[in-house]
Amino acid sequence: MSSLPESEVDRYSLAGTSTTSFTPSMSSLWYREREGIRFQVVNEAYFYPVGEEHLQIEDLWDLIRAIKYYDGPGRCFPKALEPLLNELLSKRDAQVLDVGSGLRAKWVVDMASRWPSATFVAMDLLPPVETWSPPNCIFEIADCMEGLQYQDASFELVNHSWLSWWLPDDLSYAKLVDEVARVLRPGGVLLLSEFSNEVVPEDGTSLEERYPTMAEFQVMNRAVALAAGSRYLTDVDLVFDRVLRDSGKFTDIHVSRIDAQIGERGVDPEKDQAGQYSYLMSTCGFHSWMQVLAGGAPEETQRMDGGIKAELETTRECAPGKGVKGSGVCVWARRI
């Protein structure tokens, strides 16, 4: 039996059709145009551009996450979790919650296809842009910062990814962890993957000296995040590890810090593949967000765009340890 009220199940379930069923006129409420850029908008603290570049960013994030976080292309979770997830999600009444399912909702769609007997609930502030998913998917529009509107002990697995931008502080994440613990069944799994909001030189030198336009962009990005109420996490592995342990509600906590080079180094094929995806993601990310941060001003946009592209180009084939990298974290734990 679904943990959602029947009215919500009827409202958001795709029921095997090719069209997502949402209430009328939602798209006009949730999408705005500014300086030629289309945004998903809920309030001043949550806005997200949704052009083709931004969809590509999310697609590239999925590819990087599979390779660097989940042990190989096409994967949705670490290999070490596979026996446990097979046990938990093969149950007939198994339920999975994906918090912050994103523009594509790709993780929940892929997982629902893999475990067709389980029910998957995709939760986000805004509806996905895709119009198809397996019949065992339910989409809900909700804000995780206002609590999870589900019964206690409802889910075998709760996943979230790429939420760190929107978390105001450690306390906000601690509250979310408490909610996740409440809705997880005993022995259930929390799985999360996040990345830092900044890139740094691999050799510890100054970003400002070597890549001044990237550094300028990050200063602007940080200011926008803080103005919108975000903590702008850069120490994601330490934050999530500490919050989970301090909660006292999880055991078997696994925390893996992930460093992802940007560009290729010609040493490790797998790292080079992820590095190429990171390069493409960075190119799209810097360009698209720079348009937003520069307020659409043509001269400023052109200046920063040219500078960032030139700096990224120099990172593509750096000697090992001499380029730039991003970092992130993969965490999974079991509910006590």
C-alpha positions in Angstrom: 0.0 0.0 0.0 1.4 3.4 -1.0 2.5 5.8 1.8 0.8 8.7 -0.2 -2.8 9.6 0.3 -5.1 8.1 -2.4 -5.8 11.6 -3.8 -2.1 12.2 -4.3 -1.5 8.8 -5.9 -4.3 9.5 -8.4 -3.0 13.0 -9.1 0.6 12.2 -9.7 0.8 8.5 -10.8 1.7 8.0 -14.4 -0.3 4.8 -14.4 1.7 3.4 -17.4 0.7 6.2 -19.7 3.1 8.4 -21.7 2.0 11.7 -20.1 2.7 13.0 -16.7 -0.6 14.0 -15.0 -0.2 17.2 -13.1 -2.8 19.9 -12.2 -3.7 22.4 -15.0 -1.6 25.5 -15.5 1.2 24.3 -13.3 3.7 25.0 -16.1 2.7 28.6 -16.2 3.2 28.9 -12.5 6.6 27.1 -12.5 8.4 28.5 -15.5 9.6 32.1 -16.1 11.7 33.8 -18.7 14.5 36.2 -17.8 17.0 37.7 -20.2 16.1 35.0 -22.7 16.8 32.2 -20.2 14.0 29.8 -19.1 13.8 29.1 -15.3 12.0 26.7 -13.1 10.9 29.0 -10.2 9.2 28.3 -6.9 10.4 31.2 -4.9 13.4 33.6 -4.6 15.5 30.9 -2.9 14.8 28.2 -5.5 15.3 28.9 -9.2 16.9 26.8 -11.8 17.6 27.3 -15.5 16.1 24.6 -17.7 17.6 25.1 -21.2 19.2 22.4 -23.2 22.6 23.1 -21.6 21.1 22.5 -18.1 19.6 19.3 -19.2 23.0 18.3 -20.5 24.6 19.2 -17.2 22.2 16.8 -15.4 22.9 14.1 -17.9 26.7 14.5 -17.5 26.3 14.5 -13.7 24.5 11.1 -14.0 27.4 9.8 -16.2 30.1 11.1 -13.8 28.2 9.7 -10.7 27.9 6.3 -12.3 31.6 6.0 -13.1 33.2 7.8 -10.1 30.6 7.1 -7.3 28.9 3.9 -8.3 31.7 1.8 -9.8 30.9 1.9 -13.5 28.9 3.2 -16.4 25.1 2.7 -16.1 25.1 2.1 -12.4 22.7 3.8 -9.9 24.3 2.6 -6.6 27.7 1.2 -5.3 28.3 -2.5 -6.1 28.7 -3.2 -2.4 25.0 -2.3 -2.0 23.7 -4.7 -4.6 23.0 -7.8 -2.5 21.2 -5.7 0.2 19.1 -3.8 -2.3 18.1 -7.0 -4.1 16.9 -8.3 -0.7 15.1 -5.1 0.2 13.5 -4.1 -3.1 12.4 -7.5 -4.2 9.7 -7.5 -1.5 6.2 -7.0 -3.0 5.4 -4.0 -0.8 8.8 -2.4 -1.1 8.9 1.4 -1.5 11.7 3.8 -2.4 11.8 7.6 -2.0 14.0 9.8 -4.2 14.3 13.3 -2.6 15.1 16.0 -5.1 14.6 13.8 -8.2 15.7 16.6 -10.7 14.8 17.7 -14.2 15.2 14.3 -15.7 14.3 12.1 -12.7 16.7 9.6 -14.3 17.8 7.8 -11.2 14.3 6.9 -10.1 13.2 5.9 -13.6 16.3 3.6 -14.0 15.7 2.1 -10.6 12.0 1.6 -11.1 12.8 -0.2 -14.3 15.2 -2.5 -12.5 12.8 -3.4 -9.7 9.3 -3.3 -11.2 7.6 -4.9 -8.2 8.6 -2.0 -5.9 6.9 1.5 -5.8 9.2 4.5 -6.4 8.2 8.0 -5.3 10.1 10.9 -6.9 9.8 14.1 -4.9 10.9 17.5 -6.0 9.8 21.2 -5.8 9.0 21.1 -9.5 7.8 18.5 -12.0 10.3 16.6 -14.2 10.6 17.7 -17.8 10.3 14.1 -19.0 6.9 12.8 -20.0 7.4 9.1 -19.5 8.3 6.7 -16.7 7.6 3.1 -15.6 4.1 2.5 -14.2 5.6 1.9 -10.7 6.7 5.6 -10.4 4.8 8.3 -8.5 5.8 11.9 -8.8 5.1 14.3 -5.9 5.6 18.1 -5.7 6.9 19.0 -2.3 9.7 20.8 -0.4 11.9 18.5 1.7 12.8 21.4 3.9 9.2 21.4 5.2 9.4 17.8 6.2 8.6 14.5 4.4 4.9 14.0 4.3 4.9 10.2 4.6 4.1 7.8 7.4 6.7 6.5 9.7 8.7 3.4 8.5 7.4 3.6 4.9 10.5 3.1 2.8 13.2 0.5 2.2 15.5 3.0 0.5 15.7 6.8 0.5 18.0 8.4 -2.1 19.1 12.0 -2.6 21.6 13.7 -4.8 22.8 17.2 -5.6 20.8 18.8 -2.8 23.8 20.6 -1.2 23.2 23.9 -3.1 19.8 24.3 -1.5 20.7 23.5 2.1 21.0 26.7 4.2 23.1 25.2 6.9 24.1 22.0 8.8 21.0 22.2 10.9 18.8 22.0 7.8 20.5 18.8 6.7 20.3 17.4 10.3 16.5 18.0 10.2 16.3 16.3 6.8 18.3 13.3 8.1 15.9 13.1 11.1 13.0 13.0 8.6 14.7 10.4 6.4 15.3 8.3 9.5 11.6 8.6 10.5 10.3 7.4 7.1 12.9 4.6 6.7 11.9 1.1 7.9 14.4 -0.5 10.4 17.3 -1.9 8.3 16.4 0.5 5.4 19.1 2.3 3.5 19.9 6.0 3.0 22.0 6.6 -0.2 23.3 10.0 -1.1 25.8 11.5 -3.5 26.8 15.2 -3.6 29.6 17.3 -5.0 31.4 20.4 -3.8 30.3 23.7 -5.2 33.9 24.7 -6.2 36.8 23.4 -8.2 40.4 23.6 -7.0 43.9 23.1 -8.5 45.1 19.5 -8.0 48.5 20.6 -6.8 47.1 23.0 -4.1 48.2 26.2 -5.8 46.0 29.3 -6.0 42.9 29.2 -8.2 43.0 33.0 -8.4 46.5 33.0 -9.8 46.2 30.2 -12.3 42.5 30.4 -13.3 41.4 34.0 -12.4 38.1 33.9 -14.3 37.0 30.6 -12.7 37.9 32.1 -9.4 35.8 35.3 -10.2 32.9 33.1 -11.2 33.1 31.1 -8.0 33.0 34.3 -5.9 29.9 35.4 -7.8 28.3 32.0 -7.4 29.0 31.9 -3.7 27.5 35.3 -3.2 24.3 34.3 -5.1 24.0 31.1 -3.1 24.5 32.8 0.3 22.0 35.6 -0.7 19.5 32.8 -1.5 20.0 31.2 1.9 22.3 28.4 0.9 25.3 27.3 3.0 27.3 26.7 -0.2 28.9 23.5 0.9 32.5 22.8 0.0 33.3 20.2 2.7 30.5 17.8 1.8 32.2 14.6 3.0 32.8 16.0 6.5 29.3 17.6 6.8 27.4 14.5 5.8 29.5 12.1 7.8 29.2 14.2 11.0 25.5 14.8 10.7 24.7 11.1 10.1 26.8 10.0 13.1 25.5 12.7 15.4 21.9 11.7 14.6 22.5 8.3 16.4 19.9 6.8 14.0 22.1 5.1 11.5 24.7 2.3 11.5 27.1 0.8 9.0 27.9 4.3 7.7 30.1 4.3 4.6 31.6 7.6 3.5 33.7 7.9 0.3 35.3 11.2 -0.8 35.4 11.4 -4.5 38.0 13.5 -6.4 37.2 14.0 -10.1 39.8 15.5 -12.4 38.5 17.9 -15.1 39.9 16.9 -18.5 42.1 14.0 -19.5 45.6 13.1 -18.2 46.4 10.1 -20.5 47.2 7.8 -17.5 44.0 6.0 -16.4 41.3 5.4 -19.1 38.4 5.3 -16.5 39.5 8.6 -14.9 40.0 10.1 -18.3 36.5 9.2 -19.3 35.0 10.7 -16.1 37.4 13.7 -16.6 36.1 14.3 -20.1 32.5 14.3 -18.8 33.6 16.6 -16.0 35.2 18.9 -18.6 32.0 19.0 -20.6 29.8 19.5 -17.5 32.1 22.3 -16.3 32.0 24.0 -19.7 28.2 23.9 -19.7 27.9 24.8 -16.1 30.2 27.7 -16.1 28.6 29.1 -19.3 25.0 28.7 -18.3 25.3 29.9 -14.7 27.6 32.7 -15.8 24.7 34.0 -18.0 22.5 34.0 -14.9 25.0 35.6 -12.6 26.0 38.3 -15.0 22.4 39.2 -15.3 22.4 38.7 -19.1 24.7 41.7 -19.6 26.2 40.9 -23.1 29.7 42.4 -22.6 30.2 40.9 -19.1 28.8 37.6 -20.3 31.1 37.5 -23.3 34.1 38.5 -21.2 33.6 35.8 -18.6 32.5 33.2 -21.1 35.7 33.7 -23.2 37.9 33.6 -20.1 36.4 30.5 -18.6 36.5 28.6 -21.9 40.2 29.5 -22.4 41.1 28.4 -18.8 39.1 25.2 -19.1 40.9 24.4 -22.4 44.2 24.5 -20.6 43.0 21.9 -18.1 42.1 19.3 -20.7 45.4 17.6 -21.1 47.4 18.7 -18.1 50.2 16.6 -16.6 48.8 14.3 -13.8 48.3 16.4 -10.7 48.6 19.7 -12.4 45.0 20.4 -13.5 41.9 21.3 -11.6 39.4 19.0 -9.9 36.1 18.9 -8.3 35.2 16.8 -5.3 32.2 15.1 -3.9 31.0 12.3 -1.6 29.1 9.1 -1.8 27.5 7.9 1.4 25.3 5.0 2.4 24.1 3.9 5.8 21.4 1.7 7.3 18.6 2.7 9.7 19.0 1.3 13.2 
